[in-house]
Amino acid sequence: MQIDEQTLRNVVAQVLAEVGNLPAATSTNGYFGRHGVFTCVDEAVAAANEAFDQLSRRTIEDRKRIIDHIRRISIDQCVELGTMEMNETGVGRLEHKIEKLKTLGERTPGVEFLKSEVFSGDHGLAVIERAPFGVIGAITPVTHSLPTITGNAVSMIAGGNTLVVNPHPSGKKVAAEGVRRFNQAIAADLGIDNLICVIAEPTLESADAIFHHRDIACICVTGGPAVARAALNSGKRAVVAGPGNPPVVVDATADFDRAARSIIQGAAYDNNLLCIAEKEVFCTEAAFDPMMDAMERAGAVRLTAMEIERLTAAAITTVGEGAHRHDVPAKEFIGQDAAVLARAAGREVPADTELLFGETDETNPFVPVEQMMPFVPFVRCRDIEECIAKAKFYEHGFRHTAIIHTNNVRHMTMMGRAMDTTLFVKNGPSTASLGLGGEGYLSFSIATPTGEGVTTPITFTRERRCSLIDDLHILGR
């Protein structure tokens, strides 16, 4: 019998796989062993595409095993990887870097979210299932580099997809190391490598190449207005987690001490890097002074008007020209500790101070700017109507997150209708909206401009209907 060269190679590869020297699923995969780390976008997409083909032939139970490796590493190695992220990015708080990895490993939705629908009637049966898109291109922020990858990977792979990530350049090392560890464990167990691919030297050009690559089926981005617009202009399905400037409203019926603890918990978490975090507070006249006193009782440090003026001059800067000129947070203050901000204001506070606050008017740049630092401005308003109107105006129509502290249900209703935000929290910290102290599930990709909300595996699937005509409906004739 004549055996051609390709057949011989295939037989040899199969034998090697069977004796355990090479996983069968990877015997002809030229990218096996790279463990997801690439410098070339084309190679990364090709590797993720091969991994997708292999994943498509595996069971839902295999997807769960894959996800379990990501969860285990995120939980068991959260201290090492969280410390690595803190050292590289230099923003946020170490304990929260560690906590984010652990919590996302534990609570990100997986395959259990995938549900089928069935319609049965006189004309047969229709089954609606959730099918993958394929290779998803993801852009992740410096604020939560590896945690965002972790959460996205769990949800996307649960939906049957693979992904190529362009991380923020300031978080590229921890992104590559985390991805390498995930893939290495998955490949050793299931014989599939490169389910998650990362660009080790990310640039604007590599992000653009991912946006427009013919083999990228879907885009998921987390970032500011510019990256959101780029994703929406890519011509592909885009899931966009855009900017936020979440306002807080407090009225005279609120439990002030509870409100203060909640504002500190949400606004101080990871030094205010979360997009859902409390950024500015609007209090009714009757609530203002009691609320300020409650903030001090809860441990926040109140700055004077002069100190706020000095902090604003140091921590807020201006970019752009002409009509595009606008205020932005100064990079050297983003995600820094409250003690660092206090020194810029001319004040020394204890190193463990979580949050600074103080009274401003609405013209202070800390009110309209998504500042991402642990100082929260409090603005005095006449009544609940003015509070809600200002909250709506300074949320900028992002429809991201809003928070209210009140025991007046009518006021809750008024604000909810006016704000129309993706997340709306009553009488708790912003973090409760992600299931952290509240009900619901967790994700760090909150798609506000494109409307998907807190993402799940279903977000990264397409609906597929299979119809059987006139049979398998066994009730009736």
N, C-alpha and C positions, 0 to 999 in steps of 0.2 A: 504494500500500500504506500502510495506517495503522500508525504506530509510536507506542506509548504512551510516556509520559515515562520510566518505569523502564527499558524496553528501550533507549531512547536513551541514558540514563545508563550502562547497562552496556556499550553499544557504544563510547561515548566512553572509558570507563575501560579497555576492552580495547585500543583503539587506542593510548592513552597508554602502557599497559604494554608493548605491542609495540615502540614506538619508544624504550623505555628510560626514560621519565620517571617511571614508577611500576611497581614490581614487581607482576606479575600476581596473585600470591597475596595481595596486600594492598590491592587496588584498592577494596574496599568495607569495609575494616577501620577503624573509627572510632578505634582506639587505636594505629594505626601511627605510628611516630615518637616514641612515649613511651619507648621503649627500656627498658621494664620498671619504671620508677620511678613509684610511685603513693602518694597519701596516703589513698585510700579503698579499703577492703577489697573492696567490691562491684565497683568498677572494676577493681581488680587481678585479681580472680577472673574477671570477664567477659573481660578482655584475654587472660588465660592460657587461658581456655576457647576463644576464637577461635583462638589460636595452636595449641592442641591439635587443633582441627578441621583446620587446615592441615597440621600435622605428620602427621596420620593418613593424609593423601593422598600423602605423600612416601615415598621408598624408604629402605631401611636404609643405603644409601650416603649419602643426604642426612643421615641422623642422624649418620653418621661425620663428614661435613664440618662439621656444626654443632659437634660435640664437639671437632673439631680446632681450631676458633676459640677455644673455651674453654681448651683446653690451651695453645695458642700464647700467648695473652694472659697466662695464669697463669705461664708460663715466662719469656717475654720481658720482662714488666713486673713480675716478682716483687720487684725491689728497690724500685721506686716504690710499688707497692701494699703491700708488706710494711712499708715505712717509714711509710706513711700509717696502717696499722693500729696500729703501735706507738705513733705519736704520738697517735692518738685514744684507744686503750684504756688505754695506760699500764701494761700488764701483760706480763710475759714478757721475752724477749730478742730484740733486733732480728734477729740472724743467723738465729734459728730461725723468726721470722715470715717472713722471706724464703725460707728453706729449705722451709717447709711448703707455700707456694704453688707453688714449683718442683716439689717432689716429688709433690704431688697432681696437678699438671698432667701430669706424666710417667707416673704409675703407677696412677691411678684406673682401675678396670676399665670398659671401654666395650662397644661392640656385639659384640666378639669373645666375650663371655660368654653371648650368647644362642644357645642350642642347641635344636633340635627333637628330639623323640623319635618313633619310628615303630614301630608294632606291625603286623606282617603275618602273616596266617594264613588258614586255610581259609575264613573268613567275610569276607575283604576286608582293608581297610586302615584304621588309625587313626593320625592324626597329632596330636601334642600340641605346641602352640606356646605361646610366651610373649606375652601380650597386655597392653597398658597398662591402668592404672586410669583415667587421665584427668588431672585437675588435682590435684596433691599439695600439701598445706599443710605447710610446714616451719618449725620454730622452731630458731634457731641461737644458740650461746652467745657470750659476750664473749671467751672464751678462744681461740677460733679462728673469728672471724666470717666473713671472706671465704674462708679455706681450707675450712670446712665447706660453705659455699654452692658452692664450686667442685667439691668431691667429690660432693656430692648432685646437682648439676646434670648432671654427666657421667653418673652412674649412672641418674638418673631419665629423662633425655632418651634415653639409649641404650635404655631400656625402652619408649620411645614416649610418655612423659608430659611434661607441663609442670609448673611449680611456682610457688607463691606463698610468699614467705619473710617471716616476721616476725623480724627480727634482734634481738639484744639491743640495748637503747637506747644502750649505751656503745660499740657497734660499728656503728651505723647508717650513718655517713657512708661508711666504706670499703665496707660492704656495697652501698650504693646506687651508688657509683662503679664498683665491680667489675661489678655487674649491668648498669649502663649500657654499659660497654665491651663486655661479652660480646654483649649484644643488638644494639648498633650494628654490630658486625662481622658478625654472623649475618644481620641484615636487609640489609646491603649486598651480601652474597654470595648469599643464598638467598631474599630477599624475605619472610621471616617475622620478625616482631617479637614481643617479649613472651613468648618461651618461658620466660624466668625473670622473675618479677615480685617486687618487693620493696616493703615498706611503709616509706616514707622516715621516718615518725614513728611508730615502733612503741610500743605500749602493751600493758598487760594486756588492755584491752578489744579491741584489734585482734587479739591472739592468740586470745581467746575467740571473736571473730567468725569467724576462720578455722576454728577447731575445729568450729563449728556451721553453717558455710555449706553450703547444700544442694548447691552445685556443686563442693565439695571432696570428692574420692572417697576420699582416704587421707591420713593424718597421719604425719609423720616429725618427731620432736622429739629434741633433745639438751639435757639439763639435769638438774636435781636432782629430788628426790622429788615436789615440788609440781607441776611442769610434767609430769612423767611420769604422775601420777595424773589430771591434767586431760585429757591425751591419751587415756588409757585409758577415761575416762568420756565421751568425745565421741560415742560411738555409732558411730564409724567404724573401719575397719581402721587400726590404729596400729602404727607401727614406732618403738620407744622406746629411745633410747640413754640409759640412766639413770646414776646415780652409781656411783662405785667407791671402794674404799679398799684398793688392792692390797697384800697383805703379801708379804714376802720371808722365806724360811727358809734358814738356812745351817748345815750340819753340819760335822763335823771332817774329812770326806773332801774337802771343796771345795778348789778351786784359789783360795786367798784373794785373791791379786793380781788374778786374772781376775774374781772376784766383785766386788771393790772397783771395778775399772774399769767393770764392767757397771752396778752400782748408781749410780755417779756419772753415767754416760751417760744412764741412763733417768730418774733422779730429778731431775737438773739440767736436762733438756731443757725449754726454754722456761720455766725456773724452776718446774718441777713442775706445769704447768697441764694436762698430758695426763691424761685419766681413767685411763689404763693405767699411769701412772707409779708407781714404788716409793714407798710412803708410810710404811711401818714395817718394821723388820727384827727377826726372832726368831732368835737364835743359840743353839745348844747350848752348854753350859758349856765343853766342850773347844774349841769354835770361837770363842768370844767374844773373848778377848784377841788371838789372832792376826788375827782379822777387823778389829778396831779398829786394829791396827797397819797392816794392809794399806790401810785407808781413808786413813790419814795419808800413807802412801807414795804413794798414787795422787793426792794433791793436795787431798783434802777437809780441812776444818778442824774439829777436835774441840773442842766446847764443854765447859766444866766444869759441874758440877751447879748451881752458883750462876748461871752464865750461862744455862743452860737454864731455870732458874726465872724469871729476868728476861724472857727471850724469850717464855716461855709466858704470863706475865702481860700482856705487850704484844700478842702476836699471836693469842691465842685469847680470844674473848669469849663471852658467854652471851646467848641470846635466848629469848623465850617465857615463859610463866607456868605455874606448877603442874606438872602431869604433862607438859606440852609444853616445859618448860624444858630447853635443851640447849646444848652448846658448839658454836661455829662459828668459822671463821677470821675474823679482823678484816679488813675490806675493804681497809684501807690497807696491808696486808702481802701480800695475795694477788698472786702472780706477780712479786714484787719480787726484786731481786738479793740474793744471799747477803750481800753487804757491808751492805745495808740492815738485814737481820735481825740481823747481828752487832752493829751499832751499838745496836740495841734491847736486845741482851744485854749491852751494856757492853764490847764488844770491837771493835777495829779490825782489819780483815783486808784483804788486797789487793783492789782493785776487780774483778780478774778471777777471784776465787774462785768456783767453780761450786757448791759444796755444803757445808753445815754438817751435822754429825752429833754424836751424843753418847749416852751411856747414860742411859736412863730406866727407870722401872718401868712396868707396864702401865696404871697409873692416870693417867699423864700424858696430858692431852687430845690431844697430838700423835699418840697411838697410835690412838684410835678416830675422830678427826676427819679427813675428807678435806681436808687443810689447803691444798694447792695453793701451797706455797712451799718453797724449797730448804733445808729442814731435815728430816733423817730421824732419828727416834729408834731406838735399838738396845736391845732387851730381852733380858736374859740368861735362858735356860731350862735346865732340868735335862738334857733329852734330846730326841730328835727327836719323840717322842710329844707332849711338852708344847709344842714349837714349833708343830707342826701344829694342835694343839687351839686354841692362842691365835690362830694365823693364821686359822683358820676362824671363831672367835668375833668377831674384830675386822674381818673382811671383811664382817660384818653380813648375810650371806646374799644379797648383791647378785649373787653368782656372775659377777663381772666378770672380774678378772684376778688371777693368783697367780704367784709366781716362786720357784724353788728353786735353790740352788747346792749341788751334791753330786755325787760320783762313785759313789754307792750307788744303783743302779737300783731297789732295793726301796723306798728312801725316796722316790724320785720317784713310784713307783706308789702308795705310801701317801698322799702328799699329793694327787696327782691325784684319787684316789677320794674323799678327804675333802672337798676344796674344790669339786669339780664346777663349776669356773669356765668361762666362755666362752673365755678365753685362759689358757693355762698354759705358762709359759716355764721351760726348764731350762738353766742355765749360760749365760745371756746377759742382755742388758738387756731391759726391757719392750718397747722399741720394735721389737725383733726380731720380736715377735708380729704386727706389721703389715707384715712383709716388708722392714723397714729393718735390714739386717744378718742377716736370716733369710729363710726361704722364705715364699711366699704373696703375697697382694695387699693393697692399701692402701685404707683408708677411714677417715674420722674419725667416721663414724656406726656405733657398735658397739652393736647392739640386744641388750641383756642381759635386761631384764624380759620382752620379748616373744619372745625366743628366736631371732631371725634371725641373730645374731652379726655378724661384720664384713660390712657390707652390700655388695651388688653390684647390677648391673642386674636380676638375677633377683628380688631382694628386692622390687622395685617393679613386678612384673608379676603377672598372674593366669594361671592355667593354662586353656588353651582347647583342647578336643579336637574334631577334625573326623573323622568316620567315613564311609567308603565301604563299602557292604555287598555282599559276594559278588563284587567285581571288583577288578582290579589286583593280586591275589595270583597271580603267574604261575608259581610253583613248585607242582607237584602238580596235582590235578584240581579 
